[in-house]
Amino acid sequence: MNKDWPGGHAYGYVRRGFVTGVYERDATLLPCVLYGLCSVPGRALMVHVLLENGASYARVPIHALSHTPHVTTWRPLSDCQLWDCFAYEFEVHRYSYLRDRRVQVLPLKAWATYIGTVDWQENGYSDEPVQHKQAHLVALDSGQFGAYPNNLLRWEDLSFTDWRQPVRLARNTRTWHAERREIMHDDDCPCPECQEPMDPPAWPSHYLIDANGQQWLRCGPQCDMEPREDGGVRCRCHE
């Protein structure tokens, strides 16, 4: 539920209304030290802060904080964090390569600087490849903090990245296991024959049962599978 702020702590500002109970009605900024992160499933990422008067104030929402007293645009919470937290259990890590890296938040068309990464665990969302999301904690140039998943960010490394390169990415939908035989589907097969359009009714025998009773999926309609000495099967497309 609680972790240290990336790097231990950072200095910033909190809107006074969020520590006095009037919330948005008082936007005066108070200096503070950001020292902890808190994750509660179904809620926004929250921050523990220490005020100049010595008071420690827990669970300040991320959009009520800034890293500068000169905030050019106060964005709503939905602009600072797209997804609520997935679980109580989470890890915070600051990747060395990304430290202080410049990054663009695509939906906001805004630039920011990397601070650290939050990654949740021990929950159904994070265990499912399609649903898993990290939250990269960044300092927006406009003054606030934000937490965004990979697909909303575009990173800059002047010695490596070239944004003119075409981007044709797809979300991960699979898991990999070193001790499990993977069943290759027709979309994964490099054979030209397997990439041809397939008419399911004309391909009735796309499954093969080996001597051990294991069901195997052929790579494609033209694939030739034969028994192996160990009782399994092999596809001649991959020899």
C-alpha positions as CSV (number, residue, x, y, z in Angstrom):
1,M,0.0,0.0,0.0
2,N,2.8,2.4,0.8
3,K,6.3,3.0,-0.8
4,D,9.0,5.6,-0.7
5,W,8.9,8.4,-3.3
6,P,11.3,7.5,-6.1
7,G,14.8,8.5,-4.9
8,G,13.6,8.8,-1.3
9,H,12.0,12.2,-1.3
10,A,11.5,15.4,-3.4
11,Y,10.6,19.0,-2.7
12,G,7.5,20.5,-4.1
13,Y,4.2,22.3,-3.3
14,V,0.7,21.3,-2.3
15,R,-2.5,23.2,-2.8
16,R,-3.6,24.5,0.6
17,G,-7.2,23.6,0.1
18,F,-6.3,19.9,-0.1
19,V,-4.8,19.9,3.5
20,T,-7.4,22.3,5.0
21,G,-10.6,20.6,3.8
22,V,-11.8,23.2,1.3
23,Y,-10.0,21.5,-1.7
24,E,-10.3,23.4,-5.0
25,R,-11.6,26.6,-3.3
26,D,-8.1,27.4,-2.0
27,A,-5.3,27.2,-4.6
28,T,-2.6,28.8,-2.4
29,L,0.6,26.7,-2.6
30,L,2.4,25.5,0.5
31,P,6.0,24.2,0.4
32,C,6.2,20.5,1.2
33,V,8.4,17.4,1.0
34,L,7.0,14.5,-1.0
35,Y,8.2,11.3,0.7
36,G,5.8,8.5,0.1
37,L,3.3,7.0,-2.4
38,C,0.1,5.2,-1.6
39,S,-1.9,2.8,-3.7
40,V,-5.5,1.8,-3.0
41,P,-7.3,-0.2,-5.7
42,G,-9.9,1.9,-7.6
43,R,-8.5,5.2,-6.4
44,A,-6.0,7.7,-7.8
45,L,-2.3,7.5,-6.8
46,M,-1.8,9.4,-3.6
47,V,1.2,11.1,-2.0
48,H,2.3,11.5,1.6
49,V,3.8,15.0,2.3
50,L,5.6,16.8,5.1
51,L,4.6,20.5,5.6
52,E,6.8,23.4,6.8
53,N,4.8,23.5,10.1
54,G,6.0,19.9,10.8
55,A,2.7,18.2,10.0
56,S,2.7,15.0,8.0
57,Y,-0.3,14.8,5.7
58,A,-1.2,11.5,4.1
59,R,-2.9,10.6,0.8
60,V,-2.8,13.8,-1.1
61,P,-4.1,13.2,-4.7
62,I,-1.4,13.5,-7.3
63,H,-3.1,16.5,-9.1
64,A,-3.0,18.6,-6.0
65,L,0.8,18.7,-6.0
66,S,3.4,20.6,-8.1
67,H,7.2,20.7,-8.4
68,T,7.2,24.5,-8.9
69,P,5.3,27.4,-7.5
70,H,4.8,28.7,-11.0
71,V,2.2,26.4,-12.4
72,T,1.1,27.6,-15.9
73,T,-1.9,25.2,-16.2
74,W,-3.8,23.4,-13.4
75,R,-5.0,20.2,-15.0
76,P,-7.8,18.0,-13.5
77,L,-7.1,14.6,-12.0
78,S,-8.2,12.8,-15.2
79,D,-5.4,14.6,-17.1
80,C,-2.8,13.7,-14.6
81,Q,-3.6,10.0,-14.2
82,L,-5.6,8.0,-16.8
83,W,-6.2,4.8,-14.8
84,D,-6.9,4.3,-11.1
85,C,-4.6,2.1,-9.1
86,F,-5.0,-1.7,-9.7
87,A,-4.1,-3.0,-6.2
88,Y,-2.7,-2.4,-2.8
89,E,0.5,-4.2,-3.7
90,F,2.9,-2.3,-6.0
91,E,6.6,-1.6,-6.6
92,V,8.3,1.7,-7.3
93,H,11.5,1.8,-9.4
94,R,13.6,4.4,-11.0
95,Y,15.1,3.1,-14.2
96,S,18.6,4.3,-14.6
97,Y,18.3,4.8,-18.4
98,L,15.1,6.8,-18.0
99,R,16.3,9.0,-15.1
100,D,15.6,12.6,-16.0
101,R,14.7,11.5,-19.5
102,R,12.5,13.9,-21.5
103,V,9.2,12.5,-22.6
104,Q,6.1,13.7,-24.4
105,V,2.6,13.0,-23.0
106,L,0.8,12.3,-26.2
107,P,-2.9,13.1,-25.3
108,L,-1.9,16.4,-23.6
109,K,0.7,17.3,-26.2
110,A,2.8,18.3,-23.2
111,W,6.5,17.6,-22.3
112,A,7.6,16.2,-19.0
113,T,10.6,14.7,-17.2
114,Y,10.8,11.2,-15.9
115,I,10.8,10.6,-12.1
116,G,10.1,6.9,-11.5
117,T,7.8,4.0,-12.4
118,V,4.9,2.4,-10.4
119,D,4.1,-1.2,-11.3
120,W,1.2,-3.1,-9.6
121,Q,1.3,-6.8,-8.7
122,E,-0.8,-9.6,-7.1
123,N,-4.0,-8.7,-8.9
124,G,-6.0,-9.9,-11.9
125,Y,-5.3,-6.8,-14.1
126,S,-1.6,-7.0,-13.8
127,D,-1.5,-10.8,-14.4
128,E,-3.4,-10.4,-17.7
129,P,-1.1,-9.3,-20.6
130,V,-3.8,-7.1,-22.3
131,Q,-4.7,-5.3,-19.0
132,H,-1.2,-4.8,-17.5
133,K,-0.1,-1.2,-17.2
134,Q,2.7,0.6,-15.6
135,A,2.4,4.2,-14.4
136,H,5.5,6.3,-15.2
137,L,5.6,9.2,-12.8
138,V,6.7,12.4,-14.5
139,A,7.0,16.1,-13.8
140,L,5.0,18.0,-16.3
141,D,6.6,21.2,-17.7
142,S,3.4,23.0,-16.8
143,G,4.2,22.4,-13.1
144,Q,2.1,19.4,-11.9
145,F,2.9,15.7,-11.6
146,G,1.4,12.9,-13.8
147,A,1.4,9.1,-13.9
148,Y,0.9,7.6,-17.4
149,P,1.1,4.2,-19.1
150,N,3.5,3.3,-21.9
151,N,1.1,3.8,-24.7
152,L,0.5,7.5,-23.8
153,L,4.2,8.4,-23.8
154,R,6.9,9.0,-26.4
155,W,10.5,9.2,-25.1
156,E,13.4,11.2,-26.4
157,D,17.0,10.1,-26.6
158,L,18.8,12.4,-29.1
159,S,21.5,9.8,-29.7
160,F,19.0,7.0,-30.5
161,T,15.3,7.9,-31.1
162,D,14.0,9.0,-34.4
163,W,10.3,10.0,-34.3
164,R,10.1,9.9,-38.1
165,Q,10.2,6.1,-37.9
166,P,6.8,4.6,-38.5
167,V,5.1,3.2,-35.5
168,R,3.1,0.0,-35.9
169,L,2.8,-1.5,-32.5
170,A,0.2,-3.8,-30.9
171,R,-0.5,-4.5,-27.3
172,N,0.9,-7.8,-25.9
173,T,-1.7,-10.5,-25.6
174,R,0.5,-13.5,-24.6
175,T,2.5,-14.9,-21.8
176,W,5.7,-17.0,-22.2
177,H,6.8,-20.0,-20.2
178,A,10.2,-21.7,-20.5
179,E,8.9,-25.0,-19.3
180,R,5.8,-25.2,-21.4
181,R,5.4,-26.2,-25.0
182,E,4.1,-23.3,-26.9
183,I,1.3,-23.9,-29.5
184,M,2.1,-21.8,-32.5
185,H,-0.9,-20.2,-34.3
186,D,-1.2,-19.5,-38.0
187,D,-0.6,-15.8,-37.5
188,D,2.8,-16.6,-35.9
189,C,4.0,-19.0,-38.6
190,P,6.6,-17.5,-41.0
191,C,5.6,-19.9,-43.8
192,P,4.1,-18.1,-46.9
193,E,1.5,-20.9,-47.1
194,C,0.3,-20.2,-43.6
195,Q,-0.3,-16.5,-44.3
196,E,-2.8,-17.2,-47.0
197,P,-6.4,-16.6,-46.2
198,M,-8.0,-19.6,-44.5
199,D,-11.5,-20.9,-45.0
200,P,-12.4,-22.7,-41.8
201,P,-15.0,-25.1,-43.3
202,A,-12.4,-26.3,-45.8
203,W,-9.9,-27.0,-43.1
204,P,-11.5,-29.5,-40.8
205,S,-8.4,-31.3,-39.6
206,H,-6.5,-28.3,-38.2
207,Y,-6.0,-30.2,-34.9
208,L,-3.8,-33.2,-34.5
209,I,-3.8,-35.6,-31.5
210,D,-0.4,-37.1,-30.7
211,A,0.4,-40.5,-29.2
212,N,0.2,-39.0,-25.7
213,G,-3.2,-37.6,-26.2
214,Q,-1.9,-34.0,-26.5
215,Q,-3.9,-31.8,-28.9
216,W,-1.7,-29.7,-31.2
217,L,-2.8,-26.8,-33.5
218,R,-1.4,-26.9,-37.0
219,C,0.5,-23.7,-38.1
220,G,-1.7,-23.3,-41.1
221,P,-3.9,-25.1,-43.7
222,Q,-0.8,-26.2,-45.7
223,C,1.3,-27.3,-42.8
224,D,2.5,-30.9,-42.8
225,M,2.8,-32.3,-39.3
226,E,4.3,-35.7,-38.5
227,P,4.9,-37.8,-35.3
228,R,8.1,-37.6,-33.4
229,E,10.0,-40.4,-31.7
230,D,9.1,-39.1,-28.3
231,G,5.4,-39.3,-29.1
232,G,4.9,-35.7,-29.9
233,V,4.5,-34.0,-33.3
234,R,6.6,-31.6,-35.3
235,C,5.7,-29.3,-38.2
236,R,7.9,-29.5,-41.2
237,C,7.4,-25.8,-41.8
238,H,9.9,-25.1,-39.0
239,E,12.6,-27.7,-39.9
